[in-house]
Amino acid sequence: VQLQASGGGLVQAGGSLRLSCVASGMLPGINIMGWYRRAPGKQRELVATIARSTTTNYADSVKGRFTISRDKAKNTVYLQMNSLKPDDTAVYYCNLRDWYDSTDYWGQGTLVTVSS
């Protein structure tokens, strides 16, 4: 399994970005895709996950501002990030988890920088 993330960049506070992650290879038949992030000096934390097309989970810090979605036909997961804050500055990692055995696969990370 390979995960290729894109869409990071520099944005001013209050702005928006959309991250994309394309999965390829021998994908587990049933899986959960999601985004995690690691801010400078902090541990990696969950941002949002999506199982199938409608079951979503968000960190409290991003609820109401971020939206996760997936296109199963394209094996792609998106993260629409609105009303960005400087605290959202982090490297964002795409994740795919096998539903049955919980094996995790990770993308290379994409940097999001929010300036105040």
C-alpha positions in Angstrom: 0.0 0.0 0.0 1.3 3.4 -0.9 -0.3 6.7 0.1 0.6 10.0 -1.7 -0.6 13.1 0.1 -0.7 16.6 -1.4 -2.2 20.0 -1.0 -0.3 21.5 1.9 1.1 25.0 1.9 1.2 28.4 3.5 -2.0 30.2 4.2 -3.1 33.1 6.4 -5.3 32.6 9.4 -8.9 32.3 8.4 -8.0 30.8 5.1 -8.7 27.4 3.6 -6.8 24.5 2.2 -7.7 21.1 0.8 -5.5 18.1 1.3 -5.7 15.0 -0.9 -4.4 11.5 -0.5 -4.4 8.8 -3.1 -4.0 5.2 -2.1 -2.5 2.6 -4.4 -1.3 -1.0 -4.3 -3.0 -4.0 -2.7 -5.6 -2.2 -0.6 -7.4 -3.9 2.2 -11.0 -4.6 1.1 -12.4 -2.7 4.1 -10.5 0.1 5.5 -10.6 3.4 7.4 -8.8 6.4 5.9 -7.9 9.4 7.9 -5.6 12.3 8.6 -3.3 12.8 11.5 -1.0 15.7 12.3 2.2 16.4 14.2 2.8 20.0 15.3 6.3 21.2 16.2 7.3 19.8 19.6 4.1 17.8 19.9 3.0 14.2 19.5 1.0 13.1 16.5 -2.7 13.4 16.9 -5.8 12.3 15.1 -7.5 15.0 13.0 -10.3 13.0 11.2 -11.2 9.6 10.0 -13.7 8.2 7.6 -15.0 4.7 7.3 -16.9 3.8 4.1 -18.4 7.0 2.9 -20.4 8.5 5.7 -19.0 7.4 9.1 -16.7 10.2 10.2 -14.8 11.1 13.3 -13.2 14.4 14.2 -10.9 15.8 16.8 -12.7 18.4 18.9 -10.3 21.0 17.9 -11.3 20.8 14.2 -15.0 20.1 14.4 -17.1 22.5 12.4 -14.0 23.7 10.5 -12.6 20.6 8.8 -14.5 18.1 6.6 -13.2 14.7 5.6 -14.5 12.9 2.6 -13.5 10.0 0.3 -14.0 8.9 -3.3 -13.8 5.2 -3.2 -13.7 4.9 -7.0 -10.5 7.0 -6.9 -9.1 5.5 -3.7 -8.8 9.1 -2.5 -9.5 10.8 0.8 -9.8 14.6 1.1 -9.6 17.0 4.0 -11.2 20.4 3.5 -9.8 22.8 6.1 -11.6 26.1 6.6 -11.1 28.9 9.1 -7.6 27.8 9.6 -5.8 28.9 12.8 -2.0 29.2 13.6 -2.5 26.2 15.9 -3.4 24.1 12.9 0.2 24.4 11.7 1.6 20.9 11.4 2.7 18.1 9.1 -0.4 16.3 8.1 -0.2 12.6 7.5 -2.6 10.4 5.5 -3.4 7.1 7.1 -5.1 3.9 5.9 -6.1 1.3 8.5 -7.0 -2.3 7.6 -10.4 -2.9 9.2 -9.7 -6.5 10.1 -6.2 -6.5 11.6 -5.7 -2.7 12.3 -2.5 -2.6 10.2 -1.6 1.1 9.6 -0.2 2.5 6.4 1.2 6.1 6.3 1.8 8.6 3.7 4.9 10.9 3.6 3.2 13.9 5.2 2.4 17.3 3.8 3.2 20.6 5.6 0.5 23.1 6.5 1.6 26.4 7.8 -0.9 29.0 9.0 0.4 32.5 9.6 -1.2 34.9 12.0 
